[in-house]
């Protein structure tokens, strides 16, 4: 799910529409506000070979109150929609089994809905009570463990809005429309069932009767459309497990656009061939009969995500979009409901087919497993399609990091009592994405991609549910890395982010080359003692760049790095992976080589003025110049004999294009230089 709000991000160049494929402010609209309910439980890892133990989720005023010992296996919703009265009526068939013996079945259904009858599989009436949003059914006999339970419930009423809409009546161009959005607790507002993501039926069926001039889109495949008088009945069948909040209806005077995703040969070699139908349900608007470009790009996105995540999980059915009246998107299984047409919204919701639909959060506190992955999938798409969308990935990463730093709670959500709390954009979306970006750097690209494949394909998770502990288990299994610290500090227990002060100095090494002493001082935005992270350090030397990875596992820590050539500059976290404030490595006076006193510069990178402090001999003629990396002199910024041993310069870079340059200091005692970057 993604709720769209707009901010301006001028550095992304978002006013460009890219041939109509990306709407204005496409990435700037990546913010989401969602919601749910329950209470925190953090699964604890019992060891790599032990099962994951998940604590019980306390019942909440909005959590499911259905029978805990009931395992739903099948739902069949038969619904007639009355647009004049804004009411629905119908029958829901519920099938499942008891995990412990029982004689009473309790289901979630809001109390404003009127239940007129409940029957067993023989058609015999059953005694029931419907109070406090719980439908309690007396089965007439005790059902044993694994015993089959079948009931049919006749009901009617006007659905009440909950969360983001649940079941919504509306109009479009003077025609009636209706749509559903049940996440997190809205299914119970329009049909009876066990309304909790942990209990996914094996399959389902949705049969809907509407006026014949309207079209009904839903999950799965359309088995039939039949007409009777002025009405039409659509019969949709779902062949895969599906969470209750993902069962959906989209009703309106739709135009249908069709595409086919043909799996590329490069993927077919490992995944097999696939010809997947793509269906787009769009409201007619001013006579327009064109498919929005952002939606049409879904075939490209499918190929990208099949490479990153593995085979599309609902290959026997379809994928598609249905326009609806909510300001965002909702990842209804195989038919996403869309309130916009942008490429970023399309990629976000498509990624949910893997992360959220095929593998669903087991309980709502772990929602980031849905939304963090879908948000990061947008970045993976921009990155893979960089020729079409240059700089979009970098901009989206930075956007997520900026917003993630405002989150002041654990990523596993403790407060799920409201949609605003559970679906907090800066937390479960932005921080979830930023954390995955860091996890990718810890594992490496190859292991990260393998983790994504294994997480989706894991036999205990596929078409089922997962918690954060399951993701950690898969990541550790793939990489062989102990990730306890990573998940504790970024996801389950701690919050906030580290801030770094980085100091370095260089001196000749006894055995040749140079020793670079690198000191990292870490402070935190929260009460966390320190954040244990591997950190990349890029050292620019006179012979080129060398990269090192240091294991920063203390608040104050010094590392010695060895380079073959003289170090000119150090960049801390050069790829901007860490969730932290911008950190500049600053050189400090120390044992120097024959070149003499150090050259200190700041800020680096800079966009307007570079400050420099130079240690100079008061007896030598000295020249300070800005030189490009080809050795061409840009200009001399100071020349003369210093009157003090420390000279402070303010160097304007307003006339320089973005890129890397050298500040070169020449005197009779030698030549020194520092690399600096100009950003625009």
PyMOL commands that set and color helices and strands:
alter all, ss='L'
color gray80, all
select helices_A, chain A and resi 10-12+187-189+244-246+265-271+293-296+298-309+343-351+364-366+368-384+392-404+419-422+425-443+445-457+468-479+484-492
alter helices_A, ss='H'
color red, helices_A
select strands_A, chain A and resi 2-3+70-82+87-98+102-108+114-120+127-131+134-143+148-157+166-172+175-181+203-211+215-218+221-228+231-238+249-252+254-262+275-283+319-323+328-330+336-338+360-361+465-466+498-508+514-524+533-541+544-552+556-563+567-572+585-587+599-602+609-615+621-628+633-641+646-652+659-667+670-678
alter strands_A, ss='S'
color yellow, strands_A
deselect
rebuild
show_as cartoon
